[in-house]
Amino acid sequence: MGYRLQMSGEIHDWLTDLHETDPPTALQVGQALAALISEGASLGPPLVVPVAATWPEDLPGALDASYQHRLDRLQVVRKRAAEAAWLVKDLQDQIDELESAQARLEDRRRRALATGQKDDVEKAGRQRDAAERDITQARQLLPWITETEAWLRTRLQRLERRTEEFRVRKELLKATYLAARAEIQVDEEIPTAADPEATAQAAARLRDATAEIRRELGRQPLPEGLLELRPGAPGDDQIRLIFGLEPPATALLIAVLEGREAARDQYREAVLLSADVLLEARAGQTPEAWAHGYDDPRSLAEEFFPGQAAEVDAGAAALVARNRARTLAEQRTRLGLTQTEVAERMGLGPDQVAAIERADPGTTDVRTLVGYIEALGGRLEITAEFGGDRVVLRLQLRPPLAPPPVHGRSPVPFQLCPPSAAAHRSACLLPFAVILPHPPASPHVLNYVLLLRAYC
């Protein structure tokens, strides 16, 4: 089942301008969007990846950065507390000096009064009164500054304690996180030596440590359904489109990153803004995000690529084929199989297996895919759609039985096992030739949709 595509006026204008300034890149984007519309959730890496899987979230680094921020803040408070303590001492020294000066001026005034020096009496009296006023003001400031110094000293002690506690928690969380991640990475690189139970426990520890670190940092996880479309994947990452599933059957384009520098320098900001837009869209607060909608690849091609609908469709089909082939190749790698080993199981040459994994023309027909998947130890299912009804058929290669041609076309020999017969192999149907007519001979002919599922 595909997606309905929605985009804002800004993204619509961007794609229109791109078609005028860089037609090949615009066509590549259009083909990827067409594939997204037609295939929907069946697309996966490297064409479509969850943002959470590529989110540049260096949690250990974020913990270190948070600790450094706490140290910087602690240094500021320590400086302020030192300044306040100096002010208290300086003010007290000034009061002592003023009191001494006041006493000396009073003594001078008395001597001048005793000798009848009227001018000196008045001058010493004025200076004594000024000193008295300064003492009064200083004594009024002293309690407030002393209280401030005591408050800063208390805050400094509290921050020092909390910073040290955070440092201890930081190191513990980092150790737990890195150990669990390392264990999982080792199991992924050497799957034959992995203990499934130990791997599951490590994954649980990693999830717990990740959640705890995010809580410690005050971070919220990214919303579900935030994805990234990479039209040039895996080799070209010039264009990256972030989209959200809202509602679940609709791909809402939210942000575009054009150029490697933008992807490197603005990716984090784009992800955070896209997460906010997706949450707002789910709350019904951004109607402008749905300014333009497309139900099928043809409507998209007619608006942006007039006269190039066939080219858009062909490119989208090639993208889908390469994406599925790459997914199967990654599955082969996870199973620890080489192309040579798969080729031996299929009775082909390694170069032919490589061609299948590149989705070269002629290598993605149903029979070839069934053989490849069986060589991996899996099986292929076909889903037949009758309007709203779906019938799943499981395909298994059989030795060629040369049944008679149907409508002049050579049939592909398969054994079809209805899902209900999965537990009873004897209930599988007799060898049967699946014919995929194109165009359909009548509206009642089954419309087969291939769903590749590796049950390994």
Secondary structure as GFF3:
##gff-version 3
##sequence-region A 1 456
A	DSSP	beta_strand	4	7	.	.	.	ID=ss1
A	DSSP	alpha_helix	9	21	.	.	.	ID=ss2
A	DSSP	alpha_helix	23	39	.	.	.	ID=ss3
A	DSSP	three_ten_helix	40	42	.	.	.	ID=ss4
A	DSSP	beta_strand	48	50	.	.	.	ID=ss5
A	DSSP	alpha_helix	51	54	.	.	.	ID=ss6
A	DSSP	alpha_helix	59	115	.	.	.	ID=ss7
A	DSSP	alpha_helix	118	189	.	.	.	ID=ss8
A	DSSP	three_ten_helix	191	193	.	.	.	ID=ss9
A	DSSP	alpha_helix	196	217	.	.	.	ID=ss10
A	DSSP	beta_strand	226	229	.	.	.	ID=ss11
A	DSSP	beta_strand	239	245	.	.	.	ID=ss12
A	DSSP	beta_strand	250	258	.	.	.	ID=ss13
A	DSSP	alpha_helix	260	265	.	.	.	ID=ss14
A	DSSP	alpha_helix	267	282	.	.	.	ID=ss15
A	DSSP	three_ten_helix	287	290	.	.	.	ID=ss16
A	DSSP	beta_strand	292	294	.	.	.	ID=ss17
A	DSSP	alpha_helix	297	304	.	.	.	ID=ss18
A	DSSP	alpha_helix	309	334	.	.	.	ID=ss19
A	DSSP	alpha_helix	339	346	.	.	.	ID=ss20
A	DSSP	alpha_helix	350	358	.	.	.	ID=ss21
A	DSSP	alpha_helix	366	375	.	.	.	ID=ss22
A	DSSP	beta_strand	380	386	.	.	.	ID=ss23
A	DSSP	beta_strand	389	397	.	.	.	ID=ss24
A	DSSP	beta_strand	412	417	.	.	.	ID=ss25
A	DSSP	three_ten_helix	419	421	.	.	.	ID=ss26
A	DSSP	three_ten_helix	425	427	.	.	.	ID=ss27
A	DSSP	beta_strand	432	434	.	.	.	ID=ss28
A	DSSP	beta_strand	447	451	.	.	.	ID=ss29
###
